[in-house]
Amino acid sequence: MSEVLTKTTVYLPEGDYRRLKSIARERKRTAAQLVREAVAEYALKHGRKAKPRSLGAGRSGRGDLSERAEELLAGLGRRR
């Protein structure tokens, strides 16, 4: 399945563009392919990390748990 591509314009300094074209020729790829790859790598490295779906799964809805921790845990682990 191929991705839908969106057209955009990027202005590069002339020297960078020449180097990009040279690398593309060496690798038998297009400059556009290299730019897409570079953008994808950058987005992965610098984009927002997805939060685990389990985050917050144990929420009790009570805001006083940390203040009452000792009281709430009293008696746990004792044998009867």
mmCIF file of the N, C-alpha and C atoms, coordinates in Angstrom:
data_MODEL
# 
_entry.id   MODEL 
# 
loop_
_atom_site.group_PDB 
_atom_site.id 
_atom_site.type_symbol 
_atom_site.label_atom_id 
_atom_site.label_alt_id 
_atom_site.label_comp_id 
_atom_site.label_asym_id 
_atom_site.label_entity_id 
_atom_site.label_seq_id 
_atom_site.pdbx_PDB_ins_code 
_atom_site.Cartn_x 
_atom_site.Cartn_y 
_atom_site.Cartn_z 
_atom_site.occupancy 
_atom_site.B_iso_or_equiv 
_atom_site.pdbx_formal_charge 
_atom_site.auth_seq_id 
_atom_site.auth_comp_id 
_atom_site.auth_asym_id 
_atom_site.auth_atom_id 
_atom_site.pdbx_PDB_model_num 
ATOM 1   N N  . MET A 1 1  ? 0.846   -1.167  0.000  1.00 0.00 ? 1  MET A N  1 
ATOM 2   C CA . MET A 1 1  ? 0.000   0.000   0.000  1.00 0.00 ? 1  MET A CA 1 
ATOM 3   C C  . MET A 1 1  ? 0.895   1.235   0.000  1.00 0.00 ? 1  MET A C  1 
ATOM 4   N N  . SER A 1 2  ? 0.679   2.159   -0.909 1.00 0.00 ? 2  SER A N  1 
ATOM 5   C CA . SER A 1 2  ? 1.522   3.349   -0.970 1.00 0.00 ? 2  SER A CA 1 
ATOM 6   C C  . SER A 1 2  ? 0.872   4.498   -0.214 1.00 0.00 ? 2  SER A C  1 
ATOM 7   N N  . GLU A 1 3  ? 1.713   5.345   0.333  1.00 0.00 ? 3  GLU A N  1 
ATOM 8   C CA . GLU A 1 3  ? 1.257   6.508   1.087  1.00 0.00 ? 3  GLU A CA 1 
ATOM 9   C C  . GLU A 1 3  ? 0.823   7.615   0.143  1.00 0.00 ? 3  GLU A C  1 
ATOM 10  N N  . VAL A 1 4  ? -0.108  8.417   0.609  1.00 0.00 ? 4  VAL A N  1 
ATOM 11  C CA . VAL A 1 4  ? -0.507  9.603   -0.135 1.00 0.00 ? 4  VAL A CA 1 
ATOM 12  C C  . VAL A 1 4  ? 0.544   10.674  0.130  1.00 0.00 ? 4  VAL A C  1 
ATOM 13  N N  . LEU A 1 5  ? 1.052   11.277  -0.925 1.00 0.00 ? 5  LEU A N  1 
ATOM 14  C CA . LEU A 1 5  ? 2.075   12.304  -0.790 1.00 0.00 ? 5  LEU A CA 1 
ATOM 15  C C  . LEU A 1 5  ? 1.448   13.683  -0.947 1.00 0.00 ? 5  LEU A C  1 
ATOM 16  N N  . THR A 1 6  ? 1.937   14.627  -0.167 1.00 0.00 ? 6  THR A N  1 
ATOM 17  C CA . THR A 1 6  ? 1.487   16.008  -0.244 1.00 0.00 ? 6  THR A CA 1 
ATOM 18  C C  . THR A 1 6  ? 2.626   16.842  -0.786 1.00 0.00 ? 6  THR A C  1 
ATOM 19  N N  . LYS A 1 7  ? 2.333   17.653  -1.764 1.00 0.00 ? 7  LYS A N  1 
ATOM 20  C CA . LYS A 1 7  ? 3.361   18.479  -2.382 1.00 0.00 ? 7  LYS A CA 1 
ATOM 21  C C  . LYS A 1 7  ? 3.679   19.680  -1.506 1.00 0.00 ? 7  LYS A C  1 
ATOM 22  N N  . THR A 1 8  ? 4.966   19.977  -1.409 1.00 0.00 ? 8  THR A N  1 
ATOM 23  C CA . THR A 1 8  ? 5.422   21.152  -0.677 1.00 0.00 ? 8  THR A CA 1 
ATOM 24  C C  . THR A 1 8  ? 6.646   21.720  -1.379 1.00 0.00 ? 8  THR A C  1 
ATOM 25  N N  . THR A 1 9  ? 7.008   22.927  -1.024 1.00 0.00 ? 9  THR A N  1 
ATOM 26  C CA . THR A 1 9  ? 8.189   23.564  -1.601 1.00 0.00 ? 9  THR A CA 1 
ATOM 27  C C  . THR A 1 9  ? 9.170   23.848  -0.482 1.00 0.00 ? 9  THR A C  1 
ATOM 28  N N  . VAL A 1 10 ? 10.426  23.491  -0.717 1.00 0.00 ? 10 VAL A N  1 
ATOM 29  C CA . VAL A 1 10 ? 11.478  23.738  0.256  1.00 0.00 ? 10 VAL A CA 1 
ATOM 30  C C  . VAL A 1 10 ? 12.584  24.514  -0.452 1.00 0.00 ? 10 VAL A C  1 
ATOM 31  N N  . TYR A 1 11 ? 12.994  25.601  0.151  1.00 0.00 ? 11 TYR A N  1 
ATOM 32  C CA . TYR A 1 11 ? 14.094  26.394  -0.404 1.00 0.00 ? 11 TYR A CA 1 
ATOM 33  C C  . TYR A 1 11 ? 15.376  26.010  0.319  1.00 0.00 ? 11 TYR A C  1 
ATOM 34  N N  . LEU A 1 12 ? 16.381  25.592  -0.451 1.00 0.00 ? 12 LEU A N  1 
ATOM 35  C CA . LEU A 1 12 ? 17.661  25.172  0.108  1.00 0.00 ? 12 LEU A CA 1 
ATOM 36  C C  . LEU A 1 12 ? 18.767  26.091  -0.389 1.00 0.00 ? 12 LEU A C  1 
ATOM 37  N N  . PRO A 1 13 ? 19.786  26.279  0.432  1.00 0.00 ? 13 PRO A N  1 
ATOM 38  C CA . PRO A 1 13 ? 20.963  27.001  -0.075 1.00 0.00 ? 13 PRO A CA 1 
ATOM 39  C C  . PRO A 1 13 ? 21.544  26.224  -1.255 1.00 0.00 ? 13 PRO A C  1 
ATOM 40  N N  . GLU A 1 14 ? 22.080  26.936  -2.204 1.00 0.00 ? 14 GLU A N  1 
ATOM 41  C CA . GLU A 1 14 ? 22.565  26.312  -3.438 1.00 0.00 ? 14 GLU A CA 1 
ATOM 42  C C  . GLU A 1 14 ? 23.563  25.179  -3.179 1.00 0.00 ? 14 GLU A C  1 
ATOM 43  N N  . GLY A 1 15 ? 24.482  25.399  -2.255 1.00 0.00 ? 15 GLY A N  1 
ATOM 44  C CA . GLY A 1 15 ? 25.486  24.373  -1.952 1.00 0.00 ? 15 GLY A CA 1 
ATOM 45  C C  . GLY A 1 15 ? 24.850  23.095  -1.397 1.00 0.00 ? 15 GLY A C  1 
ATOM 46  N N  . ASP A 1 16 ? 23.887  23.245  -0.521 1.00 0.00 ? 16 ASP A N  1 
ATOM 47  C CA . ASP A 1 16 ? 23.190  22.076  0.031  1.00 0.00 ? 16 ASP A CA 1 
ATOM 48  C C  . ASP A 1 16 ? 22.442  21.327  -1.059 1.00 0.00 ? 16 ASP A C  1 
ATOM 49  N N  . TYR A 1 17 ? 21.812  22.086  -1.966 1.00 0.00 ? 17 TYR A N  1 
ATOM 50  C CA . TYR A 1 17 ? 21.057  21.455  -3.050 1.00 0.00 ? 17 TYR A CA 1 
ATOM 51  C C  . TYR A 1 17 ? 21.996  20.671  -3.965 1.00 0.00 ? 17 TYR A C  1 
ATOM 52  N N  . ARG A 1 18 ? 23.168  21.243  -4.286 1.00 0.00 ? 18 ARG A N  1 
ATOM 53  C CA . ARG A 1 18 ? 24.133  20.516  -5.133 1.00 0.00 ? 18 ARG A CA 1 
ATOM 54  C C  . ARG A 1 18 ? 24.596  19.234  -4.455 1.00 0.00 ? 18 ARG A C  1 
ATOM 55  N N  . ARG A 1 19 ? 24.877  19.313  -3.141 1.00 0.00 ? 19 ARG A N  1 
ATOM 56  C CA . ARG A 1 19 ? 25.305  18.111  -2.410 1.00 0.00 ? 19 ARG A CA 1 
ATOM 57  C C  . ARG A 1 19 ? 24.187  17.072  -2.396 1.00 0.00 ? 19 ARG A C  1 
ATOM 58  N N  . LEU A 1 20 ? 22.950  17.516  -2.193 1.00 0.00 ? 20 LEU A N  1 
ATOM 59  C CA . LEU A 1 20 ? 21.804  16.605  -2.185 1.00 0.00 ? 20 LEU A CA 1 
ATOM 60  C C  . LEU A 1 20 ? 21.679  15.889  -3.531 1.00 0.00 ? 20 LEU A C  1 
ATOM 61  N N  . LYS A 1 21 ? 21.776  16.636  -4.614 1.00 0.00 ? 21 LYS A N  1 
ATOM 62  C CA . LYS A 1 21 ? 21.677  16.035  -5.958 1.00 0.00 ? 21 LYS A CA 1 
ATOM 63  C C  . LYS A 1 21 ? 22.811  15.042  -6.185 1.00 0.00 ? 21 LYS A C  1 
ATOM 64  N N  . SER A 1 22 ? 24.004  15.376  -5.725 1.00 0.00 ? 22 SER A N  1 
ATOM 65  C CA . SER A 1 22 ? 25.157  14.492  -5.891 1.00 0.00 ? 22 SER A CA 1 
ATOM 66  C C  . SER A 1 22 ? 24.948  13.181  -5.123 1.00 0.00 ? 22 SER A C  1 
ATOM 67  N N  . ILE A 1 23 ? 24.487  13.285  -3.893 1.00 0.00 ? 23 ILE A N  1 
ATOM 68  C CA . ILE A 1 23 ? 24.220  12.082  -3.083 1.00 0.00 ? 23 ILE A CA 1 
ATOM 69  C C  . ILE A 1 23 ? 23.127  11.247  -3.736 1.00 0.00 ? 23 ILE A C  1 
ATOM 70  N N  . ALA A 1 24 ? 22.100  11.908  -4.238 1.00 0.00 ? 24 ALA A N  1 
ATOM 71  C CA . ALA A 1 24 ? 21.003  11.195  -4.899 1.00 0.00 ? 24 ALA A CA 1 
ATOM 72  C C  . ALA A 1 24 ? 21.522  10.416  -6.112 1.00 0.00 ? 24 ALA A C  1 
ATOM 73  N N  . ARG A 1 25 ? 22.366  11.042  -6.910 1.00 0.00 ? 25 ARG A N  1 
ATOM 74  C CA . ARG A 1 25 ? 22.934  10.349  -8.081 1.00 0.00 ? 25 ARG A CA 1 
ATOM 75  C C  . ARG A 1 25 ? 23.751  9.139   -7.653 1.00 0.00 ? 25 ARG A C  1 
ATOM 76  N N  . GLU A 1 26 ? 24.591  9.310   -6.624 1.00 0.00 ? 26 GLU A N  1 
ATOM 77  C CA . GLU A 1 26 ? 25.439  8.217   -6.145 1.00 0.00 ? 26 GLU A CA 1 
ATOM 78  C C  . GLU A 1 26 ? 24.598  7.035   -5.667 1.00 0.00 ? 26 GLU A C  1 
ATOM 79  N N  . ARG A 1 27 ? 23.488  7.323   -5.058 1.00 0.00 ? 27 ARG A N  1 
ATOM 80  C CA . ARG A 1 27 ? 22.637  6.265   -4.496 1.00 0.00 ? 27 ARG A CA 1 
ATOM 81  C C  . ARG A 1 27 ? 21.525  5.822   -5.435 1.00 0.00 ? 27 ARG A C  1 
ATOM 82  N N  . LYS A 1 28 ? 21.522  6.398   -6.632 1.00 0.00 ? 28 LYS A N  1 
ATOM 83  C CA . LYS A 1 28 ? 20.511  6.068   -7.647 1.00 0.00 ? 28 LYS A CA 1 
ATOM 84  C C  . LYS A 1 28 ? 19.096  6.279   -7.088 1.00 0.00 ? 28 LYS A C  1 
ATOM 85  N N  . ARG A 1 29 ? 18.917  7.439   -6.488 1.00 0.00 ? 29 ARG A N  1 
ATOM 86  C CA . ARG A 1 29 ? 17.631  7.830   -5.926 1.00 0.00 ? 29 ARG A CA 1 
ATOM 87  C C  . ARG A 1 29 ? 17.361  9.271   -6.341 1.00 0.00 ? 29 ARG A C  1 
ATOM 88  N N  . THR A 1 30 ? 16.175  9.731   -6.093 1.00 0.00 ? 30 THR A N  1 
ATOM 89  C CA . THR A 1 30 ? 15.871  11.129  -6.408 1.00 0.00 ? 30 THR A CA 1 
ATOM 90  C C  . THR A 1 30 ? 16.128  11.993  -5.176 1.00 0.00 ? 30 THR A C  1 
ATOM 91  N N  . ALA A 1 31 ? 16.332  13.274  -5.425 1.00 0.00 ? 31 ALA A N  1 
ATOM 92  C CA . ALA A 1 31 ? 16.512  14.212  -4.324 1.00 0.00 ? 31 ALA A CA 1 
ATOM 93  C C  . ALA A 1 31 ? 15.250  14.210  -3.445 1.00 0.00 ? 31 ALA A C  1 
ATOM 94  N N  . ALA A 1 32 ? 14.095  14.127  -4.064 1.00 0.00 ? 32 ALA A N  1 
ATOM 95  C CA . ALA A 1 32 ? 12.834  14.119  -3.312 1.00 0.00 ? 32 ALA A CA 1 
ATOM 96  C C  . ALA A 1 32 ? 12.768  12.918  -2.368 1.00 0.00 ? 32 ALA A C  1 
ATOM 97  N N  . GLN A 1 33 ? 13.234  11.758  -2.825 1.00 0.00 ? 33 GLN A N  1 
ATOM 98  C CA . GLN A 1 33 ? 13.236  10.576  -1.957 1.00 0.00 ? 33 GLN A CA 1 
ATOM 99  C C  . GLN A 1 33 ? 14.127  10.798  -0.741 1.00 0.00 ? 33 GLN A C  1 
ATOM 100 N N  . LEU A 1 34 ? 15.287  11.405  -0.965 1.00 0.00 ? 34 LEU A N  1 
ATOM 101 C CA . LEU A 1 34 ? 16.206  11.658  0.147  1.00 0.00 ? 34 LEU A CA 1 
ATOM 102 C C  . LEU A 1 34 ? 15.622  12.675  1.118  1.00 0.00 ? 34 LEU A C  1 
ATOM 103 N N  . VAL A 1 35 ? 14.953  13.690  0.600  1.00 0.00 ? 35 VAL A N  1 
ATOM 104 C CA . VAL A 1 35 ? 14.338  14.693  1.469  1.00 0.00 ? 35 VAL A CA 1 
ATOM 105 C C  . VAL A 1 35 ? 13.226  14.059  2.296  1.00 0.00 ? 35 VAL A C  1 
ATOM 106 N N  . ARG A 1 36 ? 12.387  13.229  1.670  1.00 0.00 ? 36 ARG A N  1 
ATOM 107 C CA . ARG A 1 36 ? 11.311  12.552  2.417  1.00 0.00 ? 36 ARG A CA 1 
ATOM 108 C C  . ARG A 1 36 ? 11.888  11.676  3.521  1.00 0.00 ? 36 ARG A C  1 
ATOM 109 N N  . GLU A 1 37 ? 12.957  10.947  3.196  1.00 0.00 ? 37 GLU A N  1 
ATOM 110 C CA . GLU A 1 37 ? 13.601  10.089  4.189  1.00 0.00 ? 37 GLU A CA 1 
ATOM 111 C C  . GLU A 1 37 ? 14.165  10.911  5.344  1.00 0.00 ? 37 GLU A C  1 
ATOM 112 N N  . ALA A 1 38 ? 14.817  12.025  5.026  1.00 0.00 ? 38 ALA A N  1 
ATOM 113 C CA . ALA A 1 38 ? 15.405  12.881  6.057  1.00 0.00 ? 38 ALA A CA 1 
ATOM 114 C C  . ALA A 1 38 ? 14.322  13.481  6.957  1.00 0.00 ? 38 ALA A C  1 
ATOM 115 N N  . VAL A 1 39 ? 13.219  13.908  6.365  1.00 0.00 ? 39 VAL A N  1 
ATOM 116 C CA . VAL A 1 39 ? 12.123  14.487  7.146  1.00 0.00 ? 39 VAL A CA 1 
ATOM 117 C C  . VAL A 1 39 ? 11.505  13.421  8.048  1.00 0.00 ? 39 VAL A C  1 
ATOM 118 N N  . ALA A 1 40 ? 11.328  12.215  7.539  1.00 0.00 ? 40 ALA A N  1 
ATOM 119 C CA . ALA A 1 40 ? 10.754  11.131  8.334  1.00 0.00 ? 40 ALA A CA 1 
ATOM 120 C C  . ALA A 1 40 ? 11.650  10.801  9.528  1.00 0.00 ? 40 ALA A C  1 
ATOM 121 N N  . GLU A 1 41 ? 12.961  10.728  9.308  1.00 0.00 ? 41 GLU A N  1 
ATOM 122 C CA . GLU A 1 41 ? 13.897  10.449  10.395 1.00 0.00 ? 41 GLU A CA 1 
ATOM 123 C C  . GLU A 1 41 ? 13.866  11.560  11.439 1.00 0.00 ? 41 GLU A C  1 
ATOM 124 N N  . TYR A 1 42 ? 13.833  12.812  10.989 1.00 0.00 ? 42 TYR A N  1 
ATOM 125 C CA . TYR A 1 42 ? 13.803  13.953  11.897 1.00 0.00 ? 42 TYR A CA 1 
ATOM 126 C C  . TYR A 1 42 ? 12.518  13.936  12.730 1.00 0.00 ? 42 TYR A C  1 
ATOM 127 N N  . ALA A 1 43 ? 11.407  13.655  12.077 1.00 0.00 ? 43 ALA A N  1 
ATOM 128 C CA . ALA A 1 43 ? 10.115  13.634  12.776 1.00 0.00 ? 43 ALA A CA 1 
ATOM 129 C C  . ALA A 1 43 ? 10.085  12.537  13.832 1.00 0.00 ? 43 ALA A C  1 
ATOM 130 N N  . LEU A 1 44 ? 10.660  11.379  13.537 1.00 0.00 ? 44 LEU A N  1 
ATOM 131 C CA . LEU A 1 44 ? 10.719  10.300  14.522 1.00 0.00 ? 44 LEU A CA 1 
ATOM 132 C C  . LEU A 1 44 ? 11.573  10.688  15.725 1.00 0.00 ? 44 LEU A C  1 
ATOM 133 N N  . LYS A 1 45 ? 12.689  11.318  15.442 1.00 0.00 ? 45 LYS A N  1 
ATOM 134 C CA . LYS A 1 45 ? 13.618  11.670  16.508 1.00 0.00 ? 45 LYS A CA 1 
ATOM 135 C C  . LYS A 1 45 ? 13.096  12.812  17.371 1.00 0.00 ? 45 LYS A C  1 
ATOM 136 N N  . HIS A 1 46 ? 12.457  13.793  16.773 1.00 0.00 ? 46 HIS A N  1 
ATOM 137 C CA . HIS A 1 46 ? 12.086  15.003  17.490 1.00 0.00 ? 46 HIS A CA 1 
ATOM 138 C C  . HIS A 1 46 ? 10.593  15.162  17.749 1.00 0.00 ? 46 HIS A C  1 
ATOM 139 N N  . GLY A 1 47 ? 9.788   14.279  17.201 1.00 0.00 ? 47 GLY A N  1 
ATOM 140 C CA . GLY A 1 47 ? 8.345   14.394  17.377 1.00 0.00 ? 47 GLY A CA 1 
ATOM 141 C C  . GLY A 1 47 ? 7.918   13.981  18.772 1.00 0.00 ? 47 GLY A C  1 
ATOM 142 N N  . ARG A 1 48 ? 6.672   14.267  19.079 1.00 0.00 ? 48 ARG A N  1 
ATOM 143 C CA . ARG A 1 48 ? 6.124   13.881  20.376 1.00 0.00 ? 48 ARG A CA 1 
ATOM 144 C C  . ARG A 1 48 ? 6.063   12.372  20.473 1.00 0.00 ? 48 ARG A C  1 
ATOM 145 N N  . LYS A 1 49 ? 6.438   11.890  21.620 1.00 0.00 ? 49 LYS A N  1 
ATOM 146 C CA . LYS A 1 49 ? 6.364   10.452  21.858 1.00 0.00 ? 49 LYS A CA 1 
ATOM 147 C C  . LYS A 1 49 ? 4.932   10.109  22.274 1.00 0.00 ? 49 LYS A C  1 
ATOM 148 N N  . ALA A 1 50 ? 4.417   9.034   21.742 1.00 0.00 ? 50 ALA A N  1 
ATOM 149 C CA . ALA A 1 50 ? 3.073   8.595   22.120 1.00 0.00 ? 50 ALA A CA 1 
ATOM 150 C C  . ALA A 1 50 ? 3.113   8.087   23.558 1.00 0.00 ? 50 ALA A C  1 
ATOM 151 N N  . LYS A 1 51 ? 2.131   8.485   24.330 1.00 0.00 ? 51 LYS A N  1 
ATOM 152 C CA . LYS A 1 51 ? 2.048   8.010   25.706 1.00 0.00 ? 51 LYS A CA 1 
ATOM 153 C C  . LYS A 1 51 ? 1.510   6.589   25.697 1.00 0.00 ? 51 LYS A C  1 
ATOM 154 N N  . PRO A 1 52 ? 2.024   5.754   26.601 1.00 0.00 ? 52 PRO A N  1 
ATOM 155 C CA . PRO A 1 52 ? 1.508   4.381   26.679 1.00 0.00 ? 52 PRO A CA 1 
ATOM 156 C C  . PRO A 1 52 ? 0.015   4.404   26.986 1.00 0.00 ? 52 PRO A C  1 
ATOM 157 N N  . ARG A 1 53 ? -0.721  3.510   26.367 1.00 0.00 ? 53 ARG A N  1 
ATOM 158 C CA . ARG A 1 53 ? -2.162  3.454   26.603 1.00 0.00 ? 53 ARG A CA 1 
ATOM 159 C C  . ARG A 1 53 ? -2.484  3.101   28.043 1.00 0.00 ? 53 ARG A C  1 
ATOM 160 N N  . SER A 1 54 ? -1.551  2.447   28.711 1.00 0.00 ? 54 SER A N  1 
ATOM 161 C CA . SER A 1 54 ? -1.793  2.049   30.092 1.00 0.00 ? 54 SER A CA 1 
ATOM 162 C C  . SER A 1 54 ? -1.618  3.206   31.072 1.00 0.00 ? 54 SER A C  1 
ATOM 163 N N  . LEU A 1 55 ? -1.060  4.322   30.605 1.00 0.00 ? 55 LEU A N  1 
ATOM 164 C CA . LEU A 1 55 ? -0.846  5.463   31.476 1.00 0.00 ? 55 LEU A CA 1 
ATOM 165 C C  . LEU A 1 55 ? -2.177  5.952   32.037 1.00 0.00 ? 55 LEU A C  1 
ATOM 166 N N  . GLY A 1 56 ? -2.260  5.998   33.336 1.00 0.00 ? 56 GLY A N  1 
ATOM 167 C CA . GLY A 1 56 ? -3.488  6.453   33.981 1.00 0.00 ? 56 GLY A CA 1 
ATOM 168 C C  . GLY A 1 56 ? -4.516  5.359   34.186 1.00 0.00 ? 56 GLY A C  1 
ATOM 169 N N  . ALA A 1 57 ? -4.207  4.135   33.805 1.00 0.00 ? 57 ALA A N  1 
ATOM 170 C CA . ALA A 1 57 ? -5.170  3.038   33.919 1.00 0.00 ? 57 ALA A CA 1 
ATOM 171 C C  . ALA A 1 57 ? -5.522  2.742   35.370 1.00 0.00 ? 57 ALA A C  1 
ATOM 172 N N  . GLY A 1 58 ? -4.608  3.037   36.282 1.00 0.00 ? 58 GLY A N  1 
ATOM 173 C CA . GLY A 1 58 ? -4.865  2.757   37.691 1.00 0.00 ? 58 GLY A CA 1 
ATOM 174 C C  . GLY A 1 58 ? -5.372  3.962   38.469 1.00 0.00 ? 58 GLY A C  1 
ATOM 175 N N  . ARG A 1 59 ? -5.801  4.996   37.776 1.00 0.00 ? 59 ARG A N  1 
ATOM 176 C CA . ARG A 1 59 ? -6.288  6.199   38.457 1.00 0.00 ? 59 ARG A CA 1 
ATOM 177 C C  . ARG A 1 59 ? -7.494  5.869   39.329 1.00 0.00 ? 59 ARG A C  1 
ATOM 178 N N  . SER A 1 60 ? -7.429  6.353   40.547 1.00 0.00 ? 60 SER A N  1 
ATOM 179 C CA . SER A 1 60 ? -8.528  6.112   41.478 1.00 0.00 ? 60 SER A CA 1 
ATOM 180 C C  . SER A 1 60 ? -9.548  7.239   41.435 1.00 0.00 ? 60 SER A C  1 
ATOM 181 N N  . GLY A 1 61 ? -9.115  8.391   40.931 1.00 0.00 ? 61 GLY A N  1 
ATOM 182 C CA . GLY A 1 61 ? -10.004 9.544   40.939 1.00 0.00 ? 61 GLY A CA 1 
ATOM 183 C C  . GLY A 1 61 ? -9.944  10.314  42.248 1.00 0.00 ? 61 GLY A C  1 
ATOM 184 N N  . ARG A 1 62 ? -9.129  9.827   43.178 1.00 0.00 ? 62 ARG A N  1 
ATOM 185 C CA . ARG A 1 62 ? -8.997  10.496  44.473 1.00 0.00 ? 62 ARG A CA 1 
ATOM 186 C C  . ARG A 1 62 ? -7.701  11.288  44.483 1.00 0.00 ? 62 ARG A C  1 
ATOM 187 N N  . GLY A 1 63 ? -7.768  12.493  44.969 1.00 0.00 ? 63 GLY A N  1 
ATOM 188 C CA . GLY A 1 63 ? -6.580  13.347  45.001 1.00 0.00 ? 63 GLY A CA 1 
ATOM 189 C C  . GLY A 1 63 ? -5.800  13.278  46.292 1.00 0.00 ? 63 GLY A C  1 
ATOM 190 N N  . ASP A 1 64 ? -6.279  12.534  47.284 1.00 0.00 ? 64 ASP A N  1 
ATOM 191 C CA . ASP A 1 64 ? -5.625  12.520  48.592 1.00 0.00 ? 64 ASP A CA 1 
ATOM 192 C C  . ASP A 1 64 ? -4.828  11.242  48.871 1.00 0.00 ? 64 ASP A C  1 
ATOM 193 N N  . LEU A 1 65 ? -4.641  10.397  47.876 1.00 0.00 ? 65 LEU A N  1 
ATOM 194 C CA . LEU A 1 65 ? -3.976  9.114   48.129 1.00 0.00 ? 65 LEU A CA 1 
ATOM 195 C C  . LEU A 1 65 ? -2.555  9.273   48.648 1.00 0.00 ? 65 LEU A C  1 
ATOM 196 N N  . SER A 1 66 ? -1.779  10.168  48.077 1.00 0.00 ? 66 SER A N  1 
ATOM 197 C CA . SER A 1 66 ? -0.392  10.307  48.525 1.00 0.00 ? 66 SER A CA 1 
ATOM 198 C C  . SER A 1 66 ? -0.336  10.844  49.945 1.00 0.00 ? 66 SER A C  1 
ATOM 199 N N  . GLU A 1 67 ? -1.288  11.680  50.309 1.00 0.00 ? 67 GLU A N  1 
ATOM 200 C CA . GLU A 1 67 ? -1.313  12.229  51.662 1.00 0.00 ? 67 GLU A CA 1 
ATOM 201 C C  . GLU A 1 67 ? -1.726  11.167  52.678 1.00 0.00 ? 67 GLU A C  1 
ATOM 202 N N  . ARG A 1 68 ? -2.535  10.202  52.262 1.00 0.00 ? 68 ARG A N  1 
ATOM 203 C CA . ARG A 1 68 ? -3.072  9.185   53.166 1.00 0.00 ? 68 ARG A CA 1 
ATOM 204 C C  . ARG A 1 68 ? -2.405  7.824   52.982 1.00 0.00 ? 68 ARG A C  1 
ATOM 205 N N  . ALA A 1 69 ? -1.280  7.771   52.284 1.00 0.00 ? 69 ALA A N  1 
ATOM 206 C CA . ALA A 1 69 ? -0.654  6.497   51.944 1.00 0.00 ? 69 ALA A CA 1 
ATOM 207 C C  . ALA A 1 69 ? -0.393  5.626   53.167 1.00 0.00 ? 69 ALA A C  1 
ATOM 208 N N  . GLU A 1 70 ? 0.208   6.189   54.206 1.00 0.00 ? 70 GLU A N  1 
ATOM 209 C CA . GLU A 1 70 ? 0.530   5.392   55.394 1.00 0.00 ? 70 GLU A CA 1 
ATOM 210 C C  . GLU A 1 70 ? -0.745  4.840   56.030 1.00 0.00 ? 70 GLU A C  1 
ATOM 211 N N  . GLU A 1 71 ? -1.749  5.674   56.154 1.00 0.00 ? 71 GLU A N  1 
ATOM 212 C CA . GLU A 1 71 ? -3.026  5.250   56.744 1.00 0.00 ? 71 GLU A CA 1 
ATOM 213 C C  . GLU A 1 71 ? -3.662  4.132   55.917 1.00 0.00 ? 71 GLU A C  1 
ATOM 214 N N  . LEU A 1 72 ? -3.658  4.295   54.593 1.00 0.00 ? 72 LEU A N  1 
ATOM 215 C CA . LEU A 1 72 ? -4.303  3.320   53.725 1.00 0.00 ? 72 LEU A CA 1 
ATOM 216 C C  . LEU A 1 72 ? -3.548  1.994   53.670 1.00 0.00 ? 72 LEU A C  1 
ATOM 217 N N  . LEU A 1 73 ? -2.215  2.055   53.844 1.00 0.00 ? 73 LEU A N  1 
ATOM 218 C CA . LEU A 1 73 ? -1.399  0.844   53.771 1.00 0.00 ? 73 LEU A CA 1 
ATOM 219 C C  . LEU A 1 73 ? -1.251  0.152   55.124 1.00 0.00 ? 73 LEU A C  1 
ATOM 220 N N  . ALA A 1 74 ? -1.679  0.808   56.185 1.00 0.00 ? 74 ALA A N  1 
ATOM 221 C CA . ALA A 1 74 ? -1.557  0.229   57.523 1.00 0.00 ? 74 ALA A CA 1 
ATOM 222 C C  . ALA A 1 74 ? -2.285  -1.119  57.552 1.00 0.00 ? 74 ALA A C  1 
ATOM 223 N N  . GLY A 1 75 ? -1.594  -2.112  58.068 1.00 0.00 ? 75 GLY A N  1 
ATOM 224 C CA . GLY A 1 75 ? -2.198  -3.432  58.207 1.00 0.00 ? 75 GLY A CA 1 
ATOM 225 C C  . GLY A 1 75 ? -1.959  -4.349  57.022 1.00 0.00 ? 75 GLY A C  1 
ATOM 226 N N  . LEU A 1 76 ? -1.539  -3.822  55.905 1.00 0.00 ? 76 LEU A N  1 
ATOM 227 C CA . LEU A 1 76 ? -1.258  -4.700  54.759 1.00 0.00 ? 76 LEU A CA 1 
ATOM 228 C C  . LEU A 1 76 ? -0.008  -5.516  55.044 1.00 0.00 ? 76 LEU A C  1 
ATOM 229 N N  . GLY A 1 77 ? -0.022  -6.748  54.685 1.00 0.00 ? 77 GLY A N  1 
ATOM 230 C CA . GLY A 1 77 ? 1.126   -7.624  54.868 1.00 0.00 ? 77 GLY A CA 1 
ATOM 231 C C  . GLY A 1 77 ? 1.153   -8.308  56.219 1.00 0.00 ? 77 GLY A C  1 
ATOM 232 N N  . ARG A 1 78 ? 0.252   -7.945  57.084 1.00 0.00 ? 78 ARG A N  1 
ATOM 233 C CA . ARG A 1 78 ? 0.182   -8.622  58.401 1.00 0.00 ? 78 ARG A CA 1 
ATOM 234 C C  . ARG A 1 78 ? -0.604  -9.911  58.271 1.00 0.00 ? 78 ARG A C  1 
ATOM 235 N N  . ARG A 1 79 ? -0.132  -10.912 58.957 1.00 0.00 ? 79 ARG A N  1 
ATOM 236 C CA . ARG A 1 79 ? -0.863  -12.188 58.963 1.00 0.00 ? 79 ARG A CA 1 
ATOM 237 C C  . ARG A 1 79 ? -1.873  -12.157 60.076 1.00 0.00 ? 79 ARG A C  1 
ATOM 238 N N  . ARG A 1 80 ? -2.997  -12.726 59.841 1.00 0.00 ? 80 ARG A N  1 
ATOM 239 C CA . ARG A 1 80 ? -4.047  -12.775 60.862 1.00 0.00 ? 80 ARG A CA 1 
ATOM 240 C C  . ARG A 1 80 ? -4.122  -14.141 61.482 1.00 0.00 ? 80 ARG A C  1 
# 
